[in-house]
C-alpha cells in the first residue's frame, strides 16, 4: 500500500471541507470545532453538526474565520464552480490505466501526483469527486481508494450496463404492458409508441422468459416491476406477447418451459462434431451380415431404429431383432452429447416431429434405411413352441435391412397370408401376448385420434380422425419390442451389466390382468397402476407382465435407450460396461428431470389442439361414456378424442352407472388454461 500523506493542518474554523450527503459530496465551511465535533455551514445555507470523522479526506483552503455569512457563501460558491470545472476536465479512466497494476490502494494525494506536478485543495477535491463517481474502477475505503483489477472493472461495467438497461426497460415496460393488456381486453390492435431497438429487445426477452418461466432473479424483479398493476391471470406474459406480435397465435409455451428447441436448427452449432461422426462412420463401414431383416413403421417414420427376421428353430422360433446403434462412434460428455441428453426424447406433435438426435444422424446416417449398411445390435432370441424364452444372444455387426414396410402393408400381408415370415412373426407374437397375460399383464387398447393441422397462425384449422388400426402388424411390433427390452434386461442381469430399468414392482389384483377396450374398464384398470420408476435394479414391470424391462429398442428417439445401447455395446466389446451402477444412478436424477419436462410437452400439446377443435364446435353434441361416478363429480370419457371431462352428477340424472352413454356439449372451452365446462348432457 502506498504511504498515506497528511492532507493539511488540524481542522479549524474557516476551513472549507466536504462530506458525503446521500451519494454526493457536500461542500461546507467550518464555523466551530470542539473535540472532534464540528459545526458547519453548508453551501445550501444550512447549519449542521457533524463528527470530524465523517469528513472526506480532502480539506482546504483554510481562510480567515472572521468573515460574514455572505462572504462564506460567496467562497463556497466559487470553490464549487472551480472544482466542477476541474472535475469536468479529468479523465478518470486514463488515471485508472496509469494506476492499475502499480498498487492495490493509495491515498488521494498519490493519484494527484500522477496527474500534476503541483496541486492545490481545489484540484485534490475535484479529483476525489471524480474518483467517487467512478465506482466501476475505484472503491473508496476512507482514507484511501482501492484500484479495481481489470476483471473486476469488466464485471462492474457489465453490471452497470445491465442496471441501466433494467431501469430503461422498467420505465418503458410499464407503459407498453399497460397498453398491450388494454388492447387484449378490448379486442383491438395495440397503439404502440416506437421503442429503441435495445429496449424492444430487452422487453421481448423478459416477456419470452416469463412465458417459459426461465427468468433469472434480476429479470423476475424486472417482470414484477413492469407487470405491477396488471391482473394476475394465467399465462399473462403469453397473452401480452401475442398481442404485441412477438409470439404467434397457438404458441407452444410447453416447449419454452421444457427449454426444448423445436425443429432441426438446434444442431447447426454442432456441425463440426456431426461431420467428425460422419467421418468415423465412413472409416468403420464393414460388410453387412447376410440376412433379410425388415422394419415395420408408420408411413411417415424416418428415424427407423428396429427391424427383425424370424425363422423356425426346431419346434420353436429363432427371432433376430436388429436395433440401430447411433452411439457406435459417439463421444460421451461432448457438447453434442450434452445437448442430446437435454432433449431426452423425440417429440411427435400435431405440428410435426422434432428429433432427439441431429436429423443428419437420427434420420440419416444411423437410421435403418433399406439397402443401406448400418451398425447395429443384433440379438437372437430363441423361444420354444409356446413363446417361452430359452436363450438370448446379442452381438454387434453391420446390417443391411431388406425392406422398410408400413403397418398397413404388413397387416394386409398377414391377413391375406402372402408373406410366410410375417405370418410366422404374428404367430409368435400371439404366443408372447398369451404368456404376458398369464403373468398378469394389463393390456389397454383404445381408439387413436389423429390430429391434423392446416393453415397458419390464427387461421390454423384442426381436424381429428380416428386411425385405422392394423391389429396384426401392431401386435407383432408391440410384442417383439417388449420381448427385446425384457429379454436384454434379463441377459444384462445375468451378466452383471447395469442398465436403466423401467420398473413397476407392485402387486396387482387378478382383475387388473387382461385386455381392456371399454372406457370404464380402462379407467378402472389404470387406477390400480403406479407410474413406472427409472432405476438401475432389474425388477418386475407389473403392467407389462415381465420380470424385468430395460428400454433399449428406441436409441434414436430416447436417451434412456441410447445409454442402455452403449452399456450393452461396450460390454460386448471389452467385457466392461461404459458406466458402473453408481455412475448410472448419478445420471438418473438429471435424466428423470429432463424426461418429465419433455414428457409434459408430449402429453399436453396434443390435448391443446383437441380443445381448439372442440372450442369451435362447443355447441355440437359429442358422444361420451360415463367412466366414474365416485364423489360429487362424475367423469365422462370421449373415446373418439381421448379426452375425459368432469361434470356435476345432478347434470347427468339420478341413476348413473359405468358405461352409460351420453351426448354432451360445452358452455366454455379454453385450450390455453385447459378449462372445459359442460353445458348439457343428454342420456342416449
Number of C-alpha atoms within 10 A of each C-alpha: 11 12 10 13 11 11 15 13 10 8 18 18 18 21 22 27 26 22 20 12 9 7 8 12 17 17 21 26 27 24 20 17 17 10 7 10 14 22 19 24 22 21 19 12 13 9 15 13 14 16 13 17 12 12 18 18 21 23 21 21 14 18 15 9 15 11 10 9 11 10 11 24 18 13 16 21 15 12 21 17 12 14 19 18 13 16 21 11 11 16 12 17 14 11 16 19 13 13 18 17 12 12 11 14 22 22 23 23 20 17 20 19 12 11 15 10 7 8 12 11 19 22 21 24 28 23 26 24 18 19 25 18 15 15 15 20 25 20 17 19 11 14 13 18 21 18 23 21 14 14 9 13 16 14 12 16 15 13 13 14 12 13 13 12 15 21 13 15 23 22 14 18 25 17 14 24 24 17 20 22 21 18 17 16 9 10 10 11 14 19 12 11 10 7 12 10 9 12 18 16 13 18 25 17 15 24 25 20 20 22 23 19 17 16 18 12 9 12 17 15 14 20 23 13 15 21 20 13 11 14 9 9 8 10 15 17 22 25 21 23 25 17 23 22 12 14 19 15 17 17 15 20 19 20 18 19 18 22 17 21 16 17 15 15 10 12 18 10 11 13 13 11 17 18 12 13 20 16 12 14 18 11 9 12 12 14 12 16 11 10 13 14 20 23 24 23 22 12 12 8 12 16 25 25 25 28 26 22 20 21 14 15 13 10 9 18 23 18 22 24 25 31 28 29 29 23 20 21 15 18 12 14 10 11 13 21 17 12 18 19 23 22 27 27 25 20 21 14 17 16 14 12 15 20 25 26 27 23 20 16 16 22 19 14 20 26 26 32 22 18 12 15 20 27 27 28 24 22 20 21 21 20 22 17 15 16 19 14 16 11 13 17 13 18 14 18 16 21 27 23 24 18 16 19 15 17 21 19 15 23 23 15 18 20 16 10 12 12 14 13 17 22 21 16 25 23 16 26 23 16 16 23 22 15 17 21 19 12 17 21 23 24 20 17 12 14 14 16 18 16 20 16 14 11 9 11 11 9 9 12 15 18 14 16 12 13 11 11 13 15 12 23 26 19 19 25 21 12 19 25 19 22 19 25 21 26 24 25 27 21 17 19 16 9 11 14 23 26 33 26 27 25 26 23 17 15 13 16 10 10 11 23 21 19 14 18 13 16 25 20 17 19 16 16 21 14 9 14 16 13 10 15 14 20 20 20 17 23 21 20 22 25 30 22 23 24 18 25 27 30 25 30 27 22 28 30 22 23 26 26 22 22 22 27 25 23 21 25 23 16 17 14 11 9 12 15 20 19 19 15 17 11 11 18 18 10 13 18 12 12 18 16 14 21 20 13 20 23 17 15 22 18 12 15 21 18 19 18 24 23 23 21 19 22 18 12 14 21 15 12 15 17 19 28 24 23 25 21 17 9 9 10 15 20 21 26 23 19 18 17 23 14 13 16 16 17 19 14 17 11 14 17 11 8 8 15 13 18 17 15 19 21 16 22 21 19 12 15 20 14 19 19 10 11 11 20 15 17 14 16 20 15 13 10
